[in-house]
Amino acid sequence: PFENPDMGHWNHVLIPACDGTAFVGNKSSHFRAGSTDIWIQGHESLLTIILALDSDHQISKGGRVLLAGSGPGGLAVILN
């Protein structure tokens, strides 16, 4: 807080990339790549993470949320 008075009391959550679709993938079925099944459901994963954060930590009561990212993470912030 002393070094960063504006955001020193904020919580930080890192959500690593999941399926390579910037959390907008939402296919109801999978496809095969060789012998591997691939599911593209990043948007559903992101919604589940947000609901879990709210359930466990009441993030919706915080008033404001700052989303940030770089590279594909920045694109995910814009698209979601």
JOVEN-V192338 format. One line per field, one symbol per residue. ss: DSSP state (H for helix, E for strand, - for the rest). phi: phi as a letter, one per 20 degrees, with the letter a starting at -180 (. if undefined). A space follows every 10 residues. Layout:
BEGIN
ss=???
phi=???
END
This chain:
BEGIN
ss=---------- ---------- ---------E EEE--EEEE- -HHHHHHHHH HHHHHHH-HH HH-------- -HHHHHHHH-
phi=.ffcffcfde eccddfgddn dlmdfbfecd cdcmddecdd cfffffffff fffffeclff efnccddbac mffffffffd
END
